Amino acid sequence: MHERQTRRDLMATTLALAAAAGLPQAASAQAPTPPRAPQPASPPPSPEPAAPRPKYHAAVMRVPIEIPISAGALEATRPRNATAMIAAIDAVMKGPGPRPKVIVFPVLQYTSARRAVSGVPMSAVAVDLISEPLQKSIFAPVVEACRRYDCYVATSTQEKIPQLPGTFFHTGFVMGPEGLVLRSPKSQALSAPEVTYLRDIARDYERIFGAGSILPVKDTPIGRIGCFVEGEAEVLEVSRLMASKGAEVILHTSLEDGEIPWQALKQAIGFQCHLHLLTGTTSRFVRSDKPEPEWADGASTIVGPDGKVLASIGERREGAATAEVDLNANVAAKKKYGRNTVPAWGLYSEMYKAR
């Protein structure tokens, strides 16, 4: 009896050591449990389909502007420019085709880009977009049109802000049914005398208005929008920065001259950033003391996220160019071309720091 117990203990010890060492074991008298059939892996949960992005019509204006011939003429000139602006909005809304949800006008549609030529000081034309609601300012008729048609309107103005006395900006801004939607002063592109560039006061500006306030992007019913003025389109980083902030549409309030390849620049922005670029440009300058107008160059255009021109009006034509803006096309363009065009931000940010 004692010997059999000893043999059983020895056998158990041997099997345990063999198992620990990973050695094959002798078959047990008891039938082994058959292995379970492999179970199919549970499929990963399907990602929620992305919500479709907005689709709507847009208009870019190519219209004239009246220049105040003197500081004394400013107060009479500005209401006439405002009246013309409202008439242009009404004409587009009552024209053929769907009503646009956004309208882009040229720069300085109230006071004109030739202010300095007529001797009107900056202090006389600059307005405060921040302290007073737009619907109580000179822009009240445009805000009312935005409410009437449930649309957004972009242009620019000479701006003063109370936090920086004596400082003036050339500011692109967007109006909507809610009033002021966003404002975006020029950051570095050449402008008229007395204009302050954000590049020169960037820290002070961000201290007042917060991080990300330079070249902001705003989420709206017409998508994530940005706005810039004239020659900011010449600086690739401006568009890239807005794209990196998620901009789907840039509203470009502009004035074009023949020395710059504007059309090539605008198509490059659309393609490289895969967004819609909507540009409104001045058609001609009108002065009450001169019988003949001065025609401007360029064209008002809508460029899609693949770089194609969707609508354009130029030469000596005036009015609006309209097209459908389909923000789903932005997504498709990024998927198709993104491997070549979307920056490797980590790489380039480090290289920029090294400069």
Residue frames relative to the residue before (quaternion, step in Angstrom):
aa qw qx qy qz dx dy dz
M 1.0000 0.0000 0.0000 0.0000 0.00 0.00 0.00
H 0.6693 0.4989 -0.2931 0.4660 3.52 0.91 -0.96
E 0.6518 0.5206 -0.3211 0.4485 3.62 0.99 -0.78
R 0.6532 0.5114 -0.3284 0.4516 3.60 1.00 -0.87
Q 0.6337 0.5214 -0.3327 0.4646 3.59 1.03 -0.78
T 0.6439 0.5256 -0.3247 0.4513 3.55 1.00 -0.82
R 0.6555 0.5079 -0.3213 0.4573 3.57 0.98 -0.87
R 0.6435 0.5174 -0.3293 0.4580 3.59 1.00 -0.79
D 0.6496 0.5079 -0.3226 0.4647 3.58 0.96 -0.80
L 0.6518 0.5179 -0.3130 0.4571 3.55 1.02 -0.85
M 0.6471 0.5163 -0.3183 0.4620 3.55 1.03 -0.85
A 0.6527 0.5142 -0.3205 0.4548 3.61 0.91 -0.83
T 0.6505 0.5145 -0.3144 0.4619 3.55 0.98 -0.85
T 0.6472 0.5273 -0.3142 0.4520 3.58 1.00 -0.90
L 0.6663 0.5005 -0.3069 0.4598 3.58 0.92 -0.91
A 0.6475 0.5215 -0.3280 0.4486 3.57 0.98 -0.82
L 0.6585 0.4984 -0.3116 0.4700 3.56 1.00 -0.86
A 0.6424 0.5220 -0.3288 0.4547 3.58 0.99 -0.78
A 0.6505 0.5118 -0.3232 0.4587 3.56 0.97 -0.81
A 0.6560 0.5103 -0.3152 0.4582 3.54 0.97 -0.86
A 0.7042 0.4465 -0.2640 0.4848 3.57 1.08 -0.72
G 0.4894 -0.6718 0.4348 0.3464 3.61 1.22 -0.12
L 0.4341 0.6996 -0.4679 0.3212 3.65 1.19 0.41
P 0.5695 -0.5829 0.4384 0.3792 3.61 -1.16 0.51
Q 0.2774 -0.7748 0.5520 0.1346 3.55 -1.00 0.82
A 0.5752 -0.5685 0.4586 0.3683 3.54 -1.23 0.47
A 0.5749 -0.6021 0.4264 0.3537 3.52 -1.09 0.67
S 0.3953 -0.7077 0.5370 0.2335 3.54 -0.98 0.81
A 0.5937 -0.5613 0.4317 0.3822 3.49 -1.19 0.43
Q 0.6727 0.4623 -0.2996 0.4940 3.54 1.14 -0.54
A 0.5078 -0.6571 0.4600 0.3142 3.62 -0.87 0.95
P 0.4566 -0.6906 0.4803 0.2897 3.58 -0.83 0.94
T 0.5298 -0.6044 0.4863 0.3428 3.55 -1.19 0.53
P 0.4356 -0.7033 0.4793 0.2929 3.63 -0.67 1.01
P 0.5359 -0.6286 0.4447 0.3461 3.59 -1.01 0.74
R 0.5094 -0.6401 0.4799 0.3171 3.53 -1.14 0.69
A 0.5191 -0.6208 0.4799 0.3388 3.52 -1.04 0.74
P 0.5385 -0.6280 0.4363 0.3540 3.62 -0.93 0.80
Q 0.3284 -0.7479 0.5498 0.1748 3.51 -0.92 1.00
P 0.4963 -0.6485 0.4686 0.3369 3.61 -0.92 0.79
A 0.5052 -0.6557 0.4722 0.3029 3.55 -1.01 0.87
S 0.4972 -0.6439 0.4880 0.3163 3.55 -1.05 0.78
P 0.4529 -0.6847 0.4846 0.3022 3.60 -0.79 0.90
P 0.5334 -0.6143 0.4554 0.3615 3.59 -1.03 0.68
P 0.5754 -0.5937 0.4125 0.3825 3.57 -1.04 0.63
S 0.4875 -0.6654 0.4796 0.2995 3.55 -0.97 0.86
P 0.4678 -0.6685 0.4860 0.3132 3.59 -0.89 0.85
E 0.5438 -0.6043 0.4662 0.3489 3.51 -1.11 0.68
P 0.4691 -0.6686 0.4795 0.3209 3.62 -0.81 0.86
A 0.5197 -0.6417 0.4669 0.3165 3.54 -1.00 0.87
A 0.5054 -0.6429 0.4807 0.3165 3.53 -0.99 0.85
P 0.5038 -0.6487 0.4574 0.3407 3.61 -0.88 0.80
R 0.4284 -0.7013 0.5149 0.2439 3.53 -1.07 0.82
P 0.6632 -0.5318 0.3367 0.4050 3.61 -1.16 0.45
K 0.1114 -0.7443 0.6557 0.0594 3.50 -1.33 0.55
Y 0.2026 0.7776 -0.5607 0.2000 3.59 -0.70 1.06
H 0.5030 -0.6246 0.4937 0.3362 3.56 -1.32 0.07
A 0.1359 -0.7736 0.6163 0.0568 3.54 -1.20 0.67
A 0.1851 -0.7671 0.6048 0.1068 3.54 -1.25 0.50
V 0.1214 -0.7528 0.6419 0.0808 3.54 -1.11 0.80
M 0.3117 -0.8025 0.4930 0.1255 3.53 -0.71 1.15
R 0.0770 -0.7240 0.6814 0.0744 3.51 -1.24 0.66
V 0.1889 0.8062 -0.5101 0.2328 3.52 0.04 1.39
P 0.5413 -0.6274 0.4480 0.3356 3.59 -1.22 0.44
I 0.2013 -0.7436 0.6213 0.1433 3.51 -1.37 0.18
E 0.3301 -0.7297 0.5615 0.2082 3.56 -0.99 0.81
I 0.2972 -0.7568 0.5610 0.1553 3.56 -0.86 1.00
P 0.3893 -0.6837 0.5494 0.2812 3.61 -0.87 0.82
I 0.3656 -0.7773 0.4703 0.2024 3.59 -0.63 1.08
S 0.7851 0.0427 -0.0377 0.6168 3.58 1.29 -0.16
A 0.6628 -0.4823 0.3742 0.4336 3.54 -1.29 0.21
G 0.6484 0.5325 -0.3171 0.4421 3.57 1.05 -0.74
A 0.6845 0.4889 -0.2819 0.4614 3.58 1.15 -0.58
L 0.4566 0.7257 -0.4334 0.2774 3.57 1.27 -0.28
E 0.6937 0.5073 -0.2990 0.4148 3.58 0.75 -1.01
A 0.6845 0.4449 -0.2932 0.4975 3.59 1.11 -0.54
T 0.6484 0.5411 -0.3190 0.4302 3.59 1.09 -0.71
R 0.6553 0.5543 -0.3288 0.3940 3.56 0.87 -0.93
P 0.6662 0.4769 -0.3366 0.4642 3.68 0.83 -0.71
R 0.6242 0.5245 -0.3567 0.4561 3.61 1.04 -0.63
N 0.6417 0.5038 -0.3253 0.4782 3.59 1.01 -0.73
A 0.6348 0.5214 -0.3277 0.4668 3.58 1.03 -0.75
T 0.6438 0.5228 -0.3154 0.4612 3.57 0.97 -0.85
A 0.6515 0.5060 -0.3087 0.4735 3.58 1.00 -0.85
M 0.6296 0.5398 -0.3286 0.4520 3.57 1.04 -0.76
I 0.6601 0.4902 -0.3041 0.4811 3.59 0.95 -0.85
A 0.6341 0.5302 -0.3324 0.4542 3.59 0.99 -0.81
A 0.6460 0.5119 -0.3193 0.4676 3.59 1.04 -0.77
I 0.6307 0.5160 -0.3349 0.4731 3.60 1.02 -0.76
D 0.6564 0.5126 -0.3123 0.4570 3.59 0.89 -0.93
A 0.6528 0.5292 -0.3186 0.4386 3.59 0.95 -0.89
V 0.6621 0.4942 -0.3083 0.4715 3.58 0.96 -0.84
M 0.6869 0.4950 -0.2920 0.4448 3.56 0.90 -0.90
K 0.7329 0.4042 -0.2299 0.4966 3.59 1.09 -0.65
G 0.5111 0.6602 -0.4082 0.3691 3.56 1.30 -0.01
P 0.6995 -0.4482 0.3304 0.4480 3.58 -1.28 -0.05
G 0.7416 0.4072 -0.2981 0.4420 3.54 -1.20 0.49
P 0.7071 -0.4549 0.3250 0.4330 3.56 -1.32 0.11
R 0.5276 -0.6140 0.4769 0.3424 3.55 -1.15 0.57
P 0.4302 -0.7007 0.4935 0.2836 3.60 -0.88 0.81
K 0.3986 -0.7026 0.5394 0.2377 3.55 -1.19 0.61
V 0.7796 0.1330 -0.0956 0.6044 3.58 1.24 -0.29
I 0.0996 -0.7772 0.6209 0.0229 3.54 -1.08 0.87
V 0.1472 -0.7912 0.5903 0.0632 3.57 -0.81 1.03
F 0.1815 -0.7786 0.5969 0.0672 3.54 -0.78 1.14
P 0.6131 -0.5198 0.4237 0.4176 3.59 -1.26 0.20
V 0.7020 -0.4535 0.3433 0.4286 3.53 -1.35 0.04
L 0.8858 0.1179 -0.0385 0.4471 3.50 -1.38 0.44
Q 0.1140 0.8609 -0.4897 0.0779 3.53 0.99 0.87
Y 0.6451 0.4876 -0.3278 0.4886 3.59 1.26 -0.21
T 0.8422 0.2300 -0.0623 0.4836 3.58 0.85 -0.97
S 0.4302 -0.7537 0.3956 0.3005 3.58 1.36 -0.16
A 0.5372 -0.6493 0.4558 0.2864 3.49 -1.25 0.65
R 0.6704 0.4899 -0.3014 0.4688 3.59 1.23 -0.10
R 0.1679 0.8248 -0.5183 0.1514 3.57 1.15 0.62
A 0.6898 0.4972 -0.2950 0.4358 3.58 0.80 -1.02
V 0.6051 0.5739 -0.3550 0.4225 3.58 1.08 -0.71
S 0.7434 0.3971 -0.2230 0.4898 3.56 0.99 -0.82
G 0.5517 -0.6772 0.3646 0.3228 3.58 1.26 0.23
V 0.4312 0.6763 -0.4871 0.3456 3.59 1.16 0.42
P 0.3798 -0.7492 0.4835 0.2464 3.64 -0.55 1.03
M 0.6277 -0.5568 0.3960 0.3731 3.54 -1.18 0.64
S 0.6394 0.5493 -0.3342 0.4215 3.58 0.94 -0.83
A 0.6503 0.5283 -0.3181 0.4437 3.60 1.14 -0.54
V 0.7666 0.3778 -0.2030 0.4779 3.59 1.00 -0.73
A 0.5733 0.6218 -0.3888 0.3654 3.61 1.12 -0.56
V 0.1672 -0.7881 0.5893 0.0612 3.55 -1.00 0.92
D 0.4158 -0.6762 0.5536 0.2518 3.53 -1.30 0.46
L 0.1983 -0.8142 0.5387 0.0872 3.57 -0.36 1.27
I 0.6891 0.5370 -0.2624 0.4098 3.56 1.20 -0.49
S 0.7327 0.4664 -0.2611 0.4212 3.57 0.71 -1.07
E 0.7881 0.2630 -0.1225 0.5429 3.56 0.99 -0.82
P 0.4992 -0.6488 0.4666 0.3350 3.63 -0.81 0.86
L 0.5770 -0.6188 0.4068 0.3446 3.57 -0.98 0.82
Q 0.6595 0.5306 -0.3180 0.4272 3.57 1.03 -0.75
K 0.6902 0.3945 -0.2873 0.5342 3.59 1.29 0.07
S 0.6138 0.5511 -0.3303 0.4588 3.56 1.31 0.22
I 0.7443 -0.3633 0.2817 0.4845 3.56 -1.25 -0.30
F 0.6596 0.5138 -0.3072 0.4545 3.59 1.22 -0.38
A 0.3381 0.7804 -0.4750 0.2260 3.60 1.26 0.08
P 0.6565 0.5089 -0.3487 0.4342 3.69 0.85 -0.75
V 0.6491 0.5027 -0.3280 0.4674 3.60 1.05 -0.69
V 0.6310 0.5197 -0.3339 0.4693 3.58 0.98 -0.80
E 0.6351 0.5223 -0.3257 0.4666 3.56 1.01 -0.78
A 0.6357 0.5054 -0.3298 0.4812 3.61 1.02 -0.73
C 0.6154 0.5395 -0.3445 0.4599 3.60 1.02 -0.73
R 0.6709 0.4784 -0.2969 0.4826 3.57 0.99 -0.81
R 0.6431 0.5409 -0.3236 0.4349 3.56 0.98 -0.83
Y 0.7943 0.2881 -0.1355 0.5174 3.56 0.94 -0.87
D 0.3524 -0.7490 0.4850 0.2822 3.61 1.30 -0.03
C 0.4924 0.6413 -0.4264 0.4055 3.54 0.74 1.13
Y 0.3936 -0.6844 0.5626 0.2452 3.53 -1.39 0.04
V 0.1292 -0.7899 0.5987 0.0300 3.55 -1.08 0.82
A 0.1244 -0.7906 0.5975 0.0499 3.57 -0.96 0.93
T 0.1758 0.7217 -0.6638 0.0873 3.53 -1.22 0.70
S 0.3848 -0.6963 0.5245 0.3032 3.61 -1.13 -0.50
T 0.1023 -0.7797 0.6137 0.0704 3.52 -1.33 0.23
Q 0.4931 -0.5608 0.5434 0.3835 3.52 -1.33 0.18
E 0.1056 -0.8429 0.5275 -0.0120 3.56 -0.68 1.11
K 0.0954 -0.7272 0.6738 0.0899 3.51 -1.26 0.64
I 0.1328 -0.7804 0.6043 0.0901 3.56 -1.12 0.62
P 0.5518 -0.6642 0.3909 0.3187 3.58 -0.91 0.88
Q 0.6330 0.5641 -0.3436 0.4038 3.60 1.08 -0.60
L 0.7708 0.2402 -0.1405 0.5731 3.60 1.20 -0.44
P 0.1438 -0.8333 0.5277 0.0801 3.62 0.37 1.19
G 0.8074 0.2605 -0.2134 0.4845 3.53 -1.03 0.88
T 0.6177 0.5084 -0.3427 0.4926 3.56 1.30 0.05
F 0.0866 -0.8002 0.5932 0.0155 3.56 -0.93 0.94
F 0.1743 -0.7846 0.5902 0.0753 3.54 -1.09 0.79
H 0.2805 -0.6440 0.6575 0.2726 3.51 -1.39 0.22
T 0.0430 -0.8610 0.5016 -0.0732 3.54 -0.19 1.37
G 0.2702 -0.7015 0.6373 0.1695 3.52 -0.96 0.95
F 0.0676 0.8128 -0.5761 0.0545 3.59 -0.90 0.81
V 0.3135 -0.7396 0.5774 0.1460 3.51 -1.30 0.54
M 0.1606 -0.7677 0.6165 0.0691 3.53 -0.98 0.98
G 0.0061 -0.7909 0.6119 -0.0044 3.55 -1.16 0.65
P 0.7609 -0.3415 0.2519 0.4909 3.58 -1.22 -0.19
E 0.6936 0.4761 -0.2686 0.4690 3.58 1.15 -0.63
G 0.6263 -0.5046 0.3495 0.4807 3.59 1.28 -0.07
L 0.8073 -0.1616 0.1586 0.5450 3.57 -0.86 -0.99
V 0.2245 -0.7890 0.5624 0.1038 3.57 -0.73 1.11
L 0.7513 -0.2258 0.1395 0.6043 3.57 0.94 -0.90
R 0.1797 -0.7406 0.6371 0.1157 3.52 -1.33 0.42
S 0.0349 -0.8105 0.5833 -0.0412 3.57 -1.00 0.83
P 0.1884 -0.8089 0.5480 0.0991 3.61 0.01 1.26
K 0.6322 -0.5258 0.4072 0.3975 3.56 -1.22 0.49
S 0.3176 -0.7688 0.5282 0.1704 3.53 -0.95 0.89
Q 0.8362 -0.0911 0.0660 0.5368 3.60 0.94 -0.76
A 0.5484 0.6462 -0.4126 0.3339 3.63 1.11 -0.49
L 0.6377 -0.5669 0.3743 0.3631 3.56 -1.09 0.82
S 0.0250 0.7938 -0.6058 0.0471 3.55 -1.00 0.87
A 0.7231 -0.4357 0.3130 0.4352 3.55 -1.32 -0.08
P 0.6563 -0.4801 0.3813 0.4397 3.59 -1.23 0.29
E 0.7833 0.3154 -0.2903 0.4501 3.55 -1.23 0.72
V 0.5601 0.5904 -0.4106 0.4113 3.61 1.21 -0.09
T 0.2960 -0.7418 0.5805 0.1584 3.56 -0.96 0.96
Y 0.2817 -0.7514 0.5752 0.1589 3.56 -1.00 0.87
L 0.5312 -0.6439 0.4437 0.3261 3.57 -0.98 0.80
R 0.5504 0.6160 -0.4031 0.3938 3.59 1.12 -0.52
D 0.7047 0.4856 -0.2599 0.4473 3.58 1.09 -0.72
I 0.7903 0.2170 -0.1202 0.5603 3.59 1.17 -0.41
A 0.1694 0.8524 -0.4875 0.0840 3.57 1.19 0.50
R 0.6830 0.4877 -0.3106 0.4464 3.62 0.85 -0.89
D 0.6553 0.5000 -0.3184 0.4682 3.57 0.93 -0.85
Y 0.6515 0.5275 -0.3152 0.4448 3.55 0.97 -0.88
E 0.6972 0.4528 -0.2769 0.4820 3.59 0.86 -0.91
R 0.5808 0.5578 -0.3805 0.4547 3.59 1.12 -0.51
I 0.6958 0.4589 -0.2679 0.4831 3.59 1.02 -0.79
F 0.8283 0.2737 -0.1019 0.4781 3.57 0.75 -1.06
G 0.5929 -0.6191 0.3507 0.3771 3.59 1.24 -0.02
A 0.6523 -0.5110 0.3929 0.3988 3.53 -1.30 0.41
G 0.7972 0.2843 -0.2220 0.4841 3.56 -1.00 0.84
S 0.4966 0.6872 -0.4166 0.3281 3.59 1.26 0.01
I 0.6068 0.5103 -0.3647 0.4882 3.59 1.23 -0.27
L 0.8250 -0.0409 -0.0522 0.5612 3.56 -0.70 1.18
P 0.0610 0.8526 -0.5155 0.0593 3.59 0.68 1.09
V 0.2312 -0.7141 0.6398 0.1652 3.52 -1.40 0.33
K 0.1463 -0.8145 0.5610 0.0210 3.55 -0.84 1.05
D 0.3637 -0.7057 0.5657 0.2228 3.56 -1.04 0.85
T 0.0604 0.8068 -0.5776 0.1084 3.58 -0.67 1.15
P 0.6761 -0.4706 0.3529 0.4437 3.62 -1.21 0.07
I 0.6992 0.4189 -0.2873 0.5031 3.63 1.17 -0.33
G 0.7157 -0.4160 0.2407 0.5068 3.57 1.23 0.40
R 0.6264 -0.5007 0.4215 0.4234 3.53 -1.34 -0.13
I 0.0554 -0.8548 0.5142 -0.0421 3.54 -0.31 1.29
G 0.1003 -0.7271 0.6724 0.0956 3.49 -1.36 0.50
C 0.1835 -0.7691 0.6022 0.1102 3.55 -1.29 0.22
F 0.1153 0.7836 -0.6099 0.0258 3.55 -1.02 0.74
V 0.4863 -0.7043 0.4793 0.1939 3.48 -1.37 0.50
E 0.8878 -0.0699 0.0674 0.4499 3.52 -1.13 0.89
G 0.8918 0.0112 0.0333 0.4510 3.51 -0.81 -1.23
E 0.4234 0.6704 -0.5003 0.3479 3.61 1.18 0.09
A 0.5784 0.5811 -0.3720 0.4352 3.59 1.22 -0.42
E 0.6051 0.5675 -0.3573 0.4292 3.59 1.20 -0.39
V 0.6923 0.4501 -0.2548 0.5031 3.59 1.23 -0.48
L 0.3907 -0.7657 0.4564 0.2298 3.58 -0.30 1.24
E 0.6330 0.5649 -0.3468 0.3999 3.60 0.97 -0.81
V 0.5855 0.5815 -0.3841 0.4141 3.61 1.07 -0.60
S 0.7013 0.4460 -0.2678 0.4874 3.58 0.82 -0.97
R 0.6410 0.5325 -0.3222 0.4492 3.57 1.00 -0.83
L 0.6342 0.5256 -0.3354 0.4572 3.56 0.99 -0.81
M 0.6653 0.4876 -0.3127 0.4710 3.57 0.90 -0.86
A 0.6315 0.5225 -0.3337 0.4656 3.59 1.01 -0.76
S 0.6596 0.5064 -0.3116 0.4598 3.59 0.98 -0.83
K 0.6595 0.4736 -0.3020 0.4996 3.59 1.23 -0.44
G 0.6224 -0.5895 0.3242 0.4000 3.58 1.27 0.11
A 0.3301 0.7599 -0.5096 0.2324 3.61 1.19 0.26
E 0.2096 -0.7627 0.6021 0.1087 3.55 -1.05 0.87
V 0.7734 0.1327 -0.0566 0.6173 3.56 1.20 -0.60
I 0.1118 -0.7481 0.6485 0.0856 3.56 -1.05 0.85
L 0.2291 -0.7490 0.6110 0.1147 3.54 -0.84 1.07
H 0.1081 -0.8318 0.5439 -0.0261 3.54 -0.41 1.32
T 0.0936 -0.7928 0.6019 0.0191 3.56 -0.31 1.27
S 0.0449 0.8740 -0.4601 0.1497 3.53 -0.30 1.29
L 0.1449 -0.6901 0.6936 0.1469 3.45 -1.56 -0.03
E 0.1358 -0.8400 0.5240 0.0360 3.60 -0.63 1.08
D 0.1296 -0.7611 0.6294 0.0889 3.52 -1.19 0.68
G 0.6434 -0.6027 0.3417 0.3257 3.53 -1.22 0.54
E 0.5730 0.6222 -0.3815 0.3728 3.61 1.20 -0.19
I 0.7234 0.4005 -0.2143 0.5200 3.59 1.21 -0.45
P 0.4107 -0.7128 0.5059 0.2594 3.64 -0.90 0.84
W 0.1232 -0.8622 0.4870 0.0644 3.53 0.60 1.20
Q 0.6766 0.5086 -0.3249 0.4219 3.58 0.78 -0.95
A 0.6439 0.5130 -0.3226 0.4671 3.58 1.00 -0.80
L 0.6414 0.5243 -0.3227 0.4578 3.59 0.97 -0.85
K 0.6886 0.4912 -0.2926 0.4461 3.57 0.84 -0.96
Q 0.6591 0.4894 -0.3183 0.4741 3.59 0.97 -0.76
A 0.6255 0.5326 -0.3367 0.4601 3.58 1.05 -0.71
I 0.6316 0.5243 -0.3349 0.4627 3.59 0.99 -0.81
G 0.6549 0.5175 -0.3167 0.4505 3.57 0.86 -0.95
F 0.7204 0.4538 -0.2553 0.4582 3.57 0.84 -1.00
Q 0.7244 0.4606 -0.2721 0.4348 3.59 0.73 -0.99
C 0.7500 0.3629 -0.2058 0.5132 3.58 1.07 -0.71
H 0.2879 -0.7936 0.4856 0.2270 3.60 1.31 -0.22
L 0.5216 0.5667 -0.4517 0.4503 3.49 0.71 1.22
H 0.5163 -0.6015 0.4964 0.3539 3.55 -1.31 0.11
L 0.1303 -0.7721 0.6196 0.0551 3.55 -0.94 0.96
L 0.0871 -0.8029 0.5897 -0.0053 3.57 -0.63 1.19
T 0.0370 -0.8333 0.5495 -0.0480 3.58 -0.42 1.27
G 0.0982 -0.7633 0.6364 0.0521 3.54 -0.95 0.99
T 0.0650 -0.8215 0.5665 -0.0012 3.61 -0.79 1.00
T 0.5763 -0.5949 0.4491 0.3353 3.53 -1.26 0.56
S 0.3434 -0.7347 0.5433 0.2170 3.58 -0.98 0.81
R 0.7904 -0.1638 0.1498 0.5710 3.61 0.84 -0.95
F 0.3852 -0.6869 0.5714 0.2308 3.53 -1.37 0.40
V 0.1453 -0.7919 0.5918 0.0391 3.54 -0.91 0.99
R 0.0426 -0.7768 0.6282 0.0144 3.58 -1.01 0.89
S 0.4966 -0.6797 0.4534 0.2929 3.56 -0.94 0.88
D 0.7021 0.4532 -0.2732 0.4765 3.60 1.20 -0.42
K 0.7139 0.3629 -0.2547 0.5420 3.60 1.27 0.17
P 0.4308 -0.7380 0.4523 0.2552 3.61 -0.73 0.98
E 0.7553 0.3727 -0.2046 0.4988 3.59 1.00 -0.77
P 0.3874 -0.7175 0.5196 0.2554 3.62 -0.86 0.86
E 0.3780 -0.6771 0.5791 0.2516 3.54 -1.33 0.32
W 0.2676 -0.7915 0.5315 0.1396 3.57 -0.51 1.19
A 0.3263 -0.7279 0.5736 0.1862 3.54 -1.14 0.75
D 0.5109 -0.6333 0.4895 0.3136 3.56 -1.32 0.27
G 0.6846 0.5523 -0.3362 0.3366 3.51 -1.37 -0.23
A 0.3108 -0.7303 0.5838 0.1709 3.50 -1.40 -0.19
S 0.4025 -0.6481 0.5839 0.2777 3.50 -1.23 0.59
T 0.0012 0.8411 -0.5339 0.0866 3.55 -0.67 1.12
I 0.1956 -0.6991 0.6662 0.1709 3.50 -1.41 0.37
V 0.0855 -0.7992 0.5950 -0.0011 3.56 -0.63 1.18
G 0.3551 -0.7559 0.5186 0.1832 3.55 -0.95 0.94
P 0.6918 -0.5207 0.3239 0.3814 3.59 -1.29 0.21
D 0.6410 0.4594 -0.3401 0.5123 3.58 1.29 0.09
G 0.5995 -0.6024 0.3385 0.4038 3.58 1.30 0.21
K 0.5406 0.6246 -0.4118 0.3847 3.59 1.22 0.00
V 0.4427 -0.6676 0.5320 0.2745 3.55 -1.13 0.72
L 0.2438 -0.7984 0.5397 0.1085 3.56 -0.61 1.18
A 0.7825 -0.0678 0.0529 0.6167 3.59 1.16 -0.56
S 0.0444 0.8035 -0.5906 0.0590 3.56 -1.10 0.65
I 0.0133 0.7593 -0.6505 -0.0114 3.53 -1.22 0.62
G 0.1287 0.8110 -0.5513 0.1476 3.56 -0.62 1.14
E 0.6594 0.4949 -0.4062 0.3940 3.51 -1.34 -0.51
R 0.7183 -0.3983 0.2912 0.4904 3.63 -0.93 -0.76
R 0.4185 0.6561 -0.5038 0.3749 3.51 0.79 1.12
E 0.1477 -0.7859 0.5971 0.0633 3.54 -1.18 0.65
G 0.4865 0.6368 -0.4949 0.3359 3.52 -1.17 0.55
A 0.6045 -0.5499 0.4363 0.3765 3.54 -1.09 -0.79
A 0.1932 -0.7014 0.6662 0.1640 3.51 -1.30 0.53
T 0.0830 -0.8210 0.5648 0.0032 3.58 -0.77 1.01
A 0.0717 0.7750 -0.6254 0.0562 3.54 -1.22 0.58
E 0.5357 -0.5939 0.4843 0.3547 3.52 -1.29 0.28
V 0.1952 -0.7387 0.6350 0.1141 3.54 -1.03 0.86
D 0.0174 -0.7947 0.6052 -0.0434 3.58 -0.50 1.23
L 0.2658 -0.8114 0.5001 0.1445 3.57 -0.22 1.25
N 0.5127 0.6053 -0.4319 0.4292 3.59 1.24 -0.12
A 0.5873 0.5736 -0.3672 0.4373 3.58 1.18 -0.51
N 0.5600 0.5811 -0.3958 0.4382 3.61 1.14 -0.48
V 0.6609 0.5106 -0.2991 0.4616 3.54 0.92 -0.98
A 0.6644 0.5101 -0.3026 0.4548 3.57 0.93 -0.91
A 0.6592 0.5066 -0.3173 0.4562 3.60 0.96 -0.81
K 0.6370 0.5166 -0.3340 0.4646 3.60 0.98 -0.76
K 0.6512 0.5111 -0.3160 0.4635 3.57 1.00 -0.81
K 0.7100 0.4708 -0.2655 0.4514 3.57 0.95 -0.85
Y 0.8295 0.2436 -0.0861 0.4951 3.57 0.84 -1.00
G 0.4480 0.7644 -0.4114 0.2138 3.56 1.25 -0.34
R 0.5949 0.5892 -0.3826 0.3906 3.61 1.04 -0.63
N 0.7377 0.3830 -0.2276 0.5072 3.59 1.18 -0.50
T 0.7896 0.4010 -0.1602 0.4360 3.56 1.04 -0.73
V 0.6486 0.4992 -0.3360 0.4661 3.62 1.10 -0.53
P 0.4269 -0.7518 0.4321 0.2566 3.60 -0.52 1.13
A 0.4066 -0.6219 0.6030 0.2905 3.52 -1.33 0.47
W 0.2559 -0.8387 0.4532 0.1607 3.54 0.32 1.31
G 0.6337 0.5532 -0.3415 0.4192 3.59 0.97 -0.82
L 0.6475 0.5168 -0.3112 0.4656 3.55 1.00 -0.82
Y 0.7565 0.4191 -0.2380 0.4421 3.56 0.63 -1.12
S 0.6119 0.5474 -0.3755 0.4299 3.60 1.01 -0.63
E 0.6488 0.5004 -0.3210 0.4750 3.59 1.03 -0.74
M 0.6610 0.5023 -0.3157 0.4594 3.56 1.01 -0.77
Y 0.6118 0.5323 -0.3468 0.4713 3.58 1.10 -0.67
K 0.6454 0.5316 -0.3252 0.4417 3.58 0.96 -0.86
A 0.6568 0.5362 -0.3105 0.4298 3.56 1.08 -0.72
R 0.5851 0.6004 -0.3812 0.3897 3.59 1.18 -0.31
